Every structure is written in structure tokens, then in C-alpha cells.
Amino acid sequence: MKKETFKYQLTTFIRYMGDAFIYPFLALYLRSIGLENSDVGKIMMIMPLVAIFINPIWSKFSKNINYNRIFIRILTVIEAIAVVILANIGANVWLIIFVIFIIAVVGQPYYILFDSYTVTYAQRNNASYSLIRTVGTLAYAITMIISGIVASHSYQLAFYIGAGLFVLTSLLINFIKPLDIDMDQSLSHKPEPKELLRNKPYWKYVFVVTFTLTAMFIFDTYLATFLKDIYQVTEVHYGFIVAGFIFVELFLLILWSFIGKRIPNIVFYLLIIGSLVIRYGVYALSGYIDVPIGVIVAVTMLRAFPISISIYMMMVMISKLVKPYNVTLATVWMGSIRSAFNTVFVLIGGYLTTNPENYKYWFLIGIGFTLLSFIFIDYKNSKTYKIC
């Protein structure tokens, strides 16, 4: 069983290495070829927009959990081809939009399909999902140092390396064994959408995640351009900053693995909300007073809290709140709702941050968005319920 778990860890490691060469630098790449933030916003919103519709479609095709494994092997290779094309089409906005659309169709479902497959494997074999996911975090942290240096010299080369790692990911998935659905009939059971619709604890959790973790991804879409426009941070420096908060994230993941079971969910929620409010507050403050770059970098390390906590508890929480046959559907629905918010706000952010003076308003909106999560927290159960 350790050998099989290692396959999941290695696959996760390689996939996250590939991501680190491409997606953290996508907005900067688009800016480097002459596009304004308003155009970047239109392009960046395509991924969450497509995810609203495409994730449920892939979920519908996935008749049981083992279909996830089949799909992601194929989709990852197509994603790699699309990334190579993106690196070679120049500043033609319509061609970029088309290629990003393809990447969204085949790339967006990867984590939903693979994570639901992995958490099901972990539960059935007494393995640690968070430990498997931690390997991905380590890969991302290490690779960001390298990818920032590569991207500063050539975005094209960085994208080529990322695409190659995606192909390797697809090959590694071949070696992961299909889950034995005959041993657990719930895994071959078709999803029950009506049952999921009536699951109030699940929906409360969906909106807590939407207004915290999704808020972070929305408003961090323009973190790289904010650092470049306001503080003249280069790709190399940005790579080190990202690597920094990911190493903090790795430390926190190890910490949660030791003490997390003793921490009520409400404490985790407050840590997420507090870290986001502090971080965006300082970013916004830089629009009114001179905030040193050292302070900006320091508060950026707080990004590790929402990510590490979500890795530690999100998929496990879903698997506890819904039946096994609804895990993939529940993950897809959550992803689509988050993508809907992402689409709208990323587009708004593109227009708003075209003028660098407006970054302060962008991050103030982020604070308001995050605070809405207090409405949806299940206070009664969150005070006592813990991840076990």
C-alpha cells in the first residue's frame, strides 16, 4: 500500500511542478506581450467562466470514480499541447482567448477529478490525503524558485518545461491502479443530486469556502501585477516571494498534521478570515501611505494560512459532509459556484486595476468579500466539530 501511495505523491509532485512553470506567470506573460490589465482580465476570466459549465459536464461523464482516472490522463496531454501553442501565438488577443478556452476546458477539471479520486483512495486505504497534497506544496515551493528565474529569461521556455511535466503527469497516472469499486458498492453508486441539494451543512460549507478561499484566488489574480506596478518586483523576485509563502504553507501543513485534530473548525475559519483581512488591508494601505516592500512581502506570507487550512480540511470536510458517491459531484458543484464568482470579479478587477492607483480599491473590495463568510459559518457545529 505504501508503494501505491507513493504513486499518488509522485504524480502530485510532478503536476505541481508543471503548474509552477506556467500559471503563476500567466498574467505577467500577458502583460509582457503588450496587453493591458483590462485585456488580461478578460482573458483570465475565461478559465473560471468555462469551469462553471465544463466541470459539471466532466462529472456527468464520470459514471463512477474510476472514470476520473481515465479522463485526466487524456486531458492533461491536451492541456500540455495548448500551453505550447499559447507560448507561440504572440499578442493576438482572439487567438489567446481561444487557446485559454481550450486550456480551461481540459485543465480546469484536473484537480477536481484527481482530488476526489485521491481522497477516496486515502479514505479506503487509511492513507493521509493531506500528506499526499503536501508533496504538491513542496514541489510548488521548490519549483517557484527555479521557474521565476527561467521566466525572467524566457516565458516560452518556462511554458515548454511546464507542458513537458504535464505529459509526464499523464504517464504517471497510468501506473496508479483503478479503485476496487466492487469492495465498496457506494463507489459504483450513481451520484444523487437531489440528496446533495438538501444537504444544508454542505451548502453552508460551500459558501464559507467561496467567500474565503475563492476570495483569495480572485483578488490574488492581480497580486503579481500589483507588485510589479507599485513595487517594481521582477519575475525572479516574485518567484522567491511565492516560494516563501509556500514554504510557510508547508510548515503550517506539518503543524496541522500534529495539532489540527484538536482545533475546532471555527478557529480555522477565523485564521483564514483574519489573515486575508490583514493582508488585503496592508495592500490597500499602500495606496494611501508609503508601505515598505519588506512589510508587503511579510504580510504576503500570510497567504499560507488559507491555503494550508484548505488543503488540510477542505476535501476531508466534503467527504464527511456527503456520501462517497456524491464526493465528485459535491466537489464539482462547489467548483462551479466558486468559478461563477471568480469570473465576475476577475473581469471587474481587470478594468479597475488598469489604473495602478485603483489597486487600493480592489483590495478593499477583497476585505468586504471575505467578511461575508461570517454569514455562512455553521457556528453551532464549528465550535465542536474537528477534522478527525
LINMOHU-V403606 format. One line per field, one symbol per residue. ss: DSSP state (@ for helix, = for strand, . for the rest). phi: phi as a letter, one per 40 degrees, with the letter a starting at -180 (. if undefined). psi: psi as a letter, one per 30 degrees, with the letter a starting at -180 (. if undefined). Layout:
ss=???
phi=???
psi=???
//
This chain:
ss=.@@@@@@@@@@@@@@@@@@@@@@@@@@@@@@@....@@@@@@@@@@@@@@@@@@@@@@@@@...@@@@@@@@@@@@@@@@@@@@@@......@@@@@@@@@@@@@@@.@@@@@@@@@@@@@@@@....@@@@@@@@@@@@@@@@@@@@@@@@@.@@@@@@@@@@@@@@@@@@@...........@@@@....@@@@@..@@@@@@@@@@@@@@@@@@@@@@@@@@@@@@@@...@@@@@@@@@@@@@@@@@@@@@@@@@@@@..@@@@@@@@@@@@@@@@@@@@@.......@@@@@@@@..@@@@@@@@@@@@@@@@@@@..@@@@@@@@@@@@@@@@@@@@@@@@@@@@@...@@@@@@@@@@@@@@@@@@@@...@@@@......
phi=.cccccccccccdcccccdccbccbcccccccchccdccdcccccccccccdbccccccccccadccdccccccccccdccccccdcbbgbcdcccdcccccdccccdcdccccccccccdcccbfbcccccccdccccccccccccccccccacdcdccccccccccdccccdcccccccccbccccccdbdcccccccdccccdcccccbccdcccccdbcccdccccbfccccccdcccdcccccdcdcccccccbdccbcdcccccccccccccccccdccccbbccddccdccccccdcccccccccbccccccccbcdcbcccccccccccccccddccccccccccdcdccdccdcccdcccccccccbcccccccbcbcb
psi=eeeeeeeeeeeeeeeeeeeffdefgeeeeeefggkleeeeeeeffeeeeeeeeeeeeeeefjelfffeeeefeeeeeeeeeeeeeefggbgjeeeeeeeeeeeeefeefeeeeeeeeeeeeeefghljeeeeeeeeeeeeeeeeeeeeeeefejeeeeeeeeeeeeeeeeeefffkkkkifffjffffkklieeeeefjeeeeeeefeeegdeeeeeeffegeeeeeeeeghkleeeeeeeeeefeeeeeeeeeeefefeffkleeeeeeeeeeeeeeefeeeeeffeljkkeeeeeeffffffeeeeeeeefeeeeefffllefgeeeeeeeeeeeeeeeeeeeeeeeeeegejffgeeeefeeeeeeeffffefkieeffffklk.
//
